[in-house]
Amino acid sequence: MKTLIYTLVLSFMATALLAQNNEQANNNNKFAFDIRKTLISTSENVFISPYSISSALAMTYLGAKNNTKTVMEKTMYFNKNTAKSFKLLNKTMKTYNDSNLTLDIANALWIDKNLKLKYFFKRRNKKYFESAVYPKTNAKKINKWASDNTNNKIKNIVDDNDVASSKLILTNAVYFNAEWKYPFITKSTKKDKFTTVENKVVTVNMMYHKEKYKYFENKGLQAIELPYKGDKLSMIVIMPKTNISNFNINNYTDVLNGLKKEKIKFYMPKFEFESSFKLKDALSELGMKEAFTPTADYSGISKQKLFISNVIHKTYIGVNEKGTEAAAVTAVLMRTTSVAPHPIKEFKVNRPFIVIIKDTETNSILFIGNIVNPNL
């Protein structure tokens, strides 16, 4: 009888944890599409890690109070379970690492010598985010941390002015490197044409592979899921037939629900680029303006009055025949108030497209990007 009770309890706990994981993943994905909409560009490639941004701000949220806490909850889709959920998601994703896939997540607090953090804030950051704690001295040390945690892909996240003007800096780094389950054959890569948003035709290195992929199409788009080895993570490639900026979370849900395995002749350009953003304006536009003003209430962090001066976000992505390498670092700068069997279909990605790297279990979006010109 005891064994049965324990089994039932464990089963219930596992179900509850999965539900909590899925809830946080859904909330992360809502934010992913919100922030993507504010940053979208028709002239530049855009690549962000909503997971990294949410992680860094979730660490900050642990010290938010009153209306500042409320605006963070509305903008970031945070709630009382957010910290616990991130801990579970991070723990789950750590299990994905093997010889074919690397997914590393790191967090840190950089504290000014004249700022005393509240014990409860530090303890919860350690408990839920495994945040390391360092003295805030200069940009070189923070940038080395960023570089070390992204395989040297993100080398400069802050400068000396950022560090000198901040009392507290909260950082998150995400590094991803994985091989395709079905690698493209290098000798099949050929020069081909790609039409940009401005209808300019450019020449790209177009990869090719014929395989049974999960595929979906309707009147408005084509989409395909490219699994990485181990099937824990995948890339969704979406090519809308009209403006890529109109693609939203409802369209994404339709894609996920509609993906079915079938033989596809798939063509996709190789690409590699970096993105860099200061997110104060974007997050303010989404509803978090108060957090960036001296009236912000982060009294759960310190007795000294703090507010966010900016959120810096930098990313890298490289896609080739073997697989994908991607990285992101987010820094939250805080100041005191003084500062189917059918004929084989073809999917050729030859105009602006969207890429999403996600966890296959919860569909949590780690990275999302718009590629308007693979040569940029």
Phi and psi in degrees as a GROMACS rama.xvg file:
@    title "Ramachandran Plot"
@    xaxis  label "Phi"
@    yaxis  label "Psi"
@TYPE xy
-61.4382  -40.661  LYS-2
-61.1579  -41.5665  THR-3
-63.4984  -44.0338  LEU-4
-62.0836  -46.1134  ILE-5
-60.9728  -41.1188  TYR-6
-62.166  -43.9469  THR-7
-64.5338  -41.512  LEU-8
-64.2888  -45.8441  VAL-9
-63.3357  -40.0295  LEU-10
-63.4105  -43.4154  SER-11
-63.4549  -42.4155  PHE-12
-63.8777  -42.2801  MET-13
-62.6186  -42.3809  ALA-14
-63.9898  -42.0634  THR-15
-64.6195  -41.5062  ALA-16
-66.1275  -40.1343  LEU-17
-63.6465  -42.3951  LEU-18
-61.6959  -40.6011  ALA-19
-66.0004  -41.7227  GLN-20
-58.5604  -46.3175  ASN-21
-66.0035  -37.3697  ASN-22
-62.7638  -46.2943  GLU-23
-65.9826  -38.8216  GLN-24
-60.8465  -43.7948  ALA-25
-62.8697  -41.0934  ASN-26
-65.598  -41.6257  ASN-27
-60.1114  -39.6357  ASN-28
-69.8793  -36.1906  ASN-29
-60.3117  -46.775  LYS-30
-63.4395  -38.2984  PHE-31
-54.7661  -46.1778  ALA-32
-75.8767  -30.2811  PHE-33
-64.6861  -50.1198  ASP-34
-70.9119  -34.7028  ILE-35
-59.1096  -40.8895  ARG-36
-63.3551  -35.8399  LYS-37
-76.6076  -21.264  THR-38
-104.785  -6.48802  LEU-39
-60.7273  143.741  ILE-40
-137.212  144.111  SER-41
-91.3877  -11.5795  THR-42
-110.548  -13.5698  SER-43
-130.542  148.795  GLU-44
-69.8768  142.477  ASN-45
-128.464  129.272  VAL-46
-139.823  124.646  PHE-47
-134.547  162.377  ILE-48
-116.598  93.8941  SER-49
-59.8216  -27.9925  PRO-50
-65.373  -41.4485  TYR-51
-67.3473  -44.6886  SER-52
-61.2112  -47.2935  ILE-53
-62.4367  -39.4848  SER-54
-61.6925  -49.3719  SER-55
-62.8115  -40.0397  ALA-56
-76.4892  -27.0635  LEU-57
-67.0329  -34.8668  ALA-58
-63.2536  -41.0446  MET-59
-68.2839  -39.0541  THR-60
-57.5153  -27.3895  TYR-61
-58.8105  -21.9794  LEU-62
-110.228  5.41586  GLY-63
-79.4154  143.562  ALA-64
-132.084  157.992  LYS-65
53.1413  -132.504  ASN-66
-68.1967  -29.3549  ASN-67
-62.0465  -40.538  THR-68
-63.2464  -41.0183  LYS-69
-64.1213  -45.0656  THR-70
-68.6994  -31.5362  VAL-71
-67.7324  -39.0006  MET-72
-63.7145  -41.6383  GLU-73
-71.2681  -39.2518  LYS-74
-77.3104  -43.1923  THR-75
-97.7378  -4.23432  MET-76
60.9276  38.3383  TYR-77
-85.4422  158.693  PHE-78
-154.863  -173.346  ASN-79
-62.3964  -20.0296  LYS-80
-96.2448  0.565189  ASN-81
-57.1644  -49.7999  THR-82
-62.179  -44.6757  ALA-83
-61.5222  -40.2169  LYS-84
-66.253  -40.9236  SER-85
-62.9578  -38.3809  PHE-86
-60.4872  -43.4957  LYS-87
-66.9198  -44.1361  LEU-88
-62.7479  -45.6401  LEU-89
-62.2426  -40.2815  ASN-90
-64.3935  -42.0509  LYS-91
-62.5949  -45.8749  THR-92
-68.1965  -27.9477  MET-93
-62.6939  -28.9096  LYS-94
-71.973  -11.6388  THR-95
-77.2057  -17.5841  TYR-96
-66.8781  129.739  ASN-97
-154.21  -164.326  ASP-98
-68.6819  -18.4493  SER-99
-104.833  -12.324  ASN-100
-143.325  133.173  LEU-101
-121.464  125.867  THR-102
-137.384  101.853  LEU-103
-112.904  136.952  ASP-104
-129.15  128.796  ILE-105
-135.109  146.3  ALA-106
-133.353  151.671  ASN-107
-155.292  151.637  ALA-108
-114.037  130.452  LEU-109
-115.681  111.395  TRP-110
-112.432  129.949  ILE-111
-64.902  145.342  ASP-112
-63.8723  -21.3678  LYS-113
-98.4032  7.79052  ASN-114
-110.759  126.96  LEU-115
-105.216  115.706  LYS-116
-81.5341  148.96  LEU-117
-71.0846  139.717  LYS-118
-56.4964  -43.3276  TYR-119
-62.8338  -37.9254  PHE-120
-65.136  -46.6281  PHE-121
-63.8763  -41.4443  LYS-122
-65.6782  -41.0488  ARG-123
-70.3065  -35.188  ARG-124
-64.629  -38.2918  ASN-125
-68.7808  -42.8485  LYS-126
-66.4835  -46.5725  LYS-127
-94.8788  -28.48  TYR-128
-119.244  0.817999  PHE-129
51.0549  39.2573  GLU-130
-71.1339  125.933  SER-131
-75.5602  154.561  ALA-132
-121.333  126.688  VAL-133
-133.395  152.793  TYR-134
-71.5506  139.746  PRO-135
-84.0391  108.034  LYS-136
-115.411  -58.2533  THR-137
-151.723  167.904  ASN-138
-65.4163  -32.7239  ALA-139
-56.7217  -42.3377  LYS-140
-69.5085  -40.2627  LYS-141
-68.1381  -40.3105  ILE-142
-67.4704  -34.0423  ASN-143
-65.866  -40.6749  LYS-144
-59.3941  -44.9691  TRP-145
-61.4035  -45.4365  ALA-146
-64.5246  -44.657  SER-147
-62.4071  -31.8254  ASP-148
-94.7408  5.24239  ASN-149
-133.093  24.123  THR-150
54.3545  39.8643  ASN-151
67.3007  17.9906  ASN-152
-84.1272  -33.8137  LYS-153
-115.002  105.165  ILE-154
-101.19  -26.9035  LYS-155
-135.113  97.41  ASN-156
-95.5679  -31.0339  ILE-157
-133.404  161.444  VAL-158
-116.438  178.007  ASP-159
-63.355  -32.7215  ASP-160
-66.1582  -40.7961  ASN-161
-57.8353  -45.6203  ASP-162
-70.5724  -44.3268  VAL-163
-63.6688  -33.7146  ALA-164
-89.752  -1.75702  SER-165
-109.266  142.979  SER-166
-92.7386  -28.2047  LYS-167
-145.643  134.494  LEU-168
-126.125  125.812  ILE-169
-108.184  125.748  LEU-170
-122.821  146.549  THR-171
-131.842  140.383  ASN-172
-130.196  136.769  ALA-173
-126.546  127.574  VAL-174
-126.549  132.826  TYR-175
-135.189  133.469  PHE-176
-149.627  120.065  ASN-177
-149.242  153.197  ALA-178
-95.8519  144.201  GLU-179
-61.8917  144.667  TRP-180
-65.9402  -37.0131  LYS-181
-119.873  86.0655  TYR-182
-64.4982  149.191  PRO-183
-75.3616  148.121  PHE-184
-85.9639  121.675  ILE-185
-56.2976  -41.4629  THR-186
-69.2588  -12.6209  LYS-187
-86.7427  -9.48735  SER-188
-72.628  125.687  THR-189
-132.077  158.876  LYS-190
-67.964  134.972  LYS-191
-150.617  172.357  ASP-192
-96.0204  144.854  LYS-193
-135.698  129.457  PHE-194
-99.9563  119.588  THR-195
-78.6433  177.553  THR-196
-58.6994  -36.5097  VAL-197
-82.0055  12.7742  GLU-198
62.6781  25.3386  ASN-199
-88.1284  131.555  LYS-200
-93.7154  123.317  VAL-201
-120.927  159.872  VAL-202
-98.1858  131.314  THR-203
-127.639  165.301  VAL-204
-88.8067  102.892  ASN-205
-93.3452  118.186  MET-206
-82.0076  159.878  MET-207
-145.593  141.607  TYR-208
-157.298  140.085  HIS-209
-108.941  123.372  LYS-210
-160.882  165.405  GLU-211
-82.996  101.287  LYS-212
-109.372  162.411  TYR-213
-78.5245  124.252  LYS-214
-135.666  149.108  TYR-215
-148.24  140.804  PHE-216
-147.276  149.469  GLU-217
-143.148  -165.08  ASN-218
-66.2834  -20.9435  LYS-219
-104.229  -13.3273  GLY-220
-166.024  167.65  LEU-221
-121.323  144.32  GLN-222
-145.716  150.463  ALA-223
-146.094  148.481  ILE-224
-110.071  122.516  GLU-225
-105.743  106.265  LEU-226
-76.7097  148.201  PRO-227
-93.7125  160.545  TYR-228
-55.0597  133.925  LYS-229
98.4135  -18.2663  GLY-230
62.4691  17.9837  ASP-231
-86.3643  -28.0756  LYS-232
-134.075  156.445  LEU-233
-151.874  163.943  SER-234
-111.819  129.65  MET-235
-99.294  126.222  ILE-236
-110.509  123.31  VAL-237
-123.169  127.659  ILE-238
-119.502  96.8475  MET-239
-66.597  151.894  PRO-240
-83.3561  -13.9473  LYS-241
-124.316  -146.492  THR-242
-62.8502  126.207  ASN-243
-68.4114  -20.1732  ILE-244
-69.441  -18.1583  SER-245
-81.7238  -9.84125  ASN-246
-69.856  125.533  PHE-247
-128.727  -177.305  ASN-248
-65.7241  -29.4973  ILE-249
-67.8448  -39.7756  ASN-250
-63.6229  -39.4063  ASN-251
-62.0519  -43.0035  TYR-252
-62.2802  -41.0023  THR-253
-61.079  -40.5267  ASP-254
-62.5789  -49.5066  VAL-255
-59.6408  -40.9389  LEU-256
-73.0703  -23.6075  ASN-257
-97.6126  -8.23995  GLY-258
-63.8172  125.874  LEU-259
-135.359  143.69  LYS-260
-71.6617  129.968  LYS-261
-160.683  161.631  GLU-262
-70.3889  128.098  LYS-263
-134.147  135.908  ILE-264
-88.6789  107.61  LYS-265
-113.164  130.448  PHE-266
-121.902  131.774  TYR-267
-146.847  137.326  MET-268
-72.752  147.08  PRO-269
-71.4914  148.159  LYS-270
-158.076  157.722  PHE-271
-156.587  128.319  GLU-272
-163.896  169.52  PHE-273
-120.011  152.817  GLU-274
-129.347  150.963  SER-275
-144.363  133.659  SER-276
-141.171  149.079  PHE-277
-111.479  118.949  LYS-278
-96.4123  6.39342  LEU-279
-55.0392  -50.7742  LYS-280
-65.5574  -43.0038  ASP-281
-63.1147  -45.9094  ALA-282
-69.6875  -34.5381  LEU-283
-63.9464  -42.3639  SER-284
-61.2197  -33.2274  GLU-285
-80.5562  -7.54459  LEU-286
123.474  3.86416  GLY-287
-103.066  23.6895  MET-288
-55.5658  -41.6962  LYS-289
-58.3088  -33.8734  GLU-290
-61.5569  -21.5098  ALA-291
-99.8087  12.0567  PHE-292
-116.077  158.876  THR-293
-62.8817  -12.5493  PRO-294
-83.3861  -3.58985  THR-295
-59.5854  147.496  ALA-296
-113.847  96.8002  ASP-297
-114.877  42.211  TYR-298
-67.9144  -10.9091  SER-299
-78.6659  -9.62196  GLY-300
-92.9966  -46.2792  ILE-301
-157.492  160.286  SER-302
-70.4162  -26.3934  LYS-303
-71.2214  142.192  GLN-304
-78.524  120.079  LYS-305
-117.05  153.611  LEU-306
-146.545  163.239  PHE-307
-83.8438  124.491  ILE-308
-86.5367  -35.0448  SER-309
-169.488  165.65  ASN-310
-125.58  114.322  VAL-311
-97.9676  135.194  ILE-312
-137.667  123.782  HIS-313
-129.647  143.17  LYS-314
-139.118  164.806  THR-315
-143.955  143.026  TYR-316
-144.715  139.228  ILE-317
-135.675  126.521  GLY-318
-124.221  125.713  VAL-319
-141.925  -167.715  ASN-320
-62.7825  -30.4728  GLU-321
-82.9987  -35.6211  LYS-322
169.309  -147.876  GLY-323
-136.197  139.567  THR-324
-124.326  130.044  GLU-325
-144.309  149.123  ALA-326
-151.063  153.669  ALA-327
-151.304  145.271  ALA-328
-133.999  135.227  VAL-329
-122.663  135.023  THR-330
-125.441  121.501  ALA-331
-96.2562  116.065  VAL-332
-95.8702  124.476  LEU-333
-119.221  133.299  MET-334
-117.103  164.91  ARG-335
-84.3431  171.106  THR-336
-64.1727  -12.5915  THR-337
-76.1037  -9.81035  SER-338
-58.7008  109.498  PRO-341
-144.082  174.4  HIS-342
-55.1848  145.029  PRO-343
-62.4105  122.354  ILE-344
-83.9566  158.042  LYS-345
-117.752  136.064  GLU-346
-129.603  104.555  PHE-347
-110.223  116.594  LYS-348
-83.2208  89.0665  VAL-349
-123.422  18.4802  ASN-350
-151.039  172.372  ARG-351
-46.6978  138.462  PRO-352
-143.826  170.801  PHE-353
-117.531  138.974  ILE-354
-122.254  139.389  VAL-355
-133.746  123.308  ILE-356
-102.211  122.457  ILE-357
-136.575  160.92  LYS-358
-80.2031  127.494  ASP-359
-74.3473  -20.0839  THR-360
-78.7565  -46.649  GLU-361
-106.969  -10.1681  THR-362
65.85  17.9986  ASN-363
-64.9007  128.992  SER-364
-82.4746  118.216  ILE-365
-85.7485  -42.4846  LEU-366
-139.28  147.826  PHE-367
-145.02  140.738  ILE-368
-153.11  157.076  GLY-369
-112.477  127.831  ASN-370
-112.889  108.173  ILE-371
-95.3324  -21.9564  VAL-372
-156.113  107.886  ASN-373
-60.8326  -16.2777  PRO-374
-86.9597  -8.55243  ASN-375
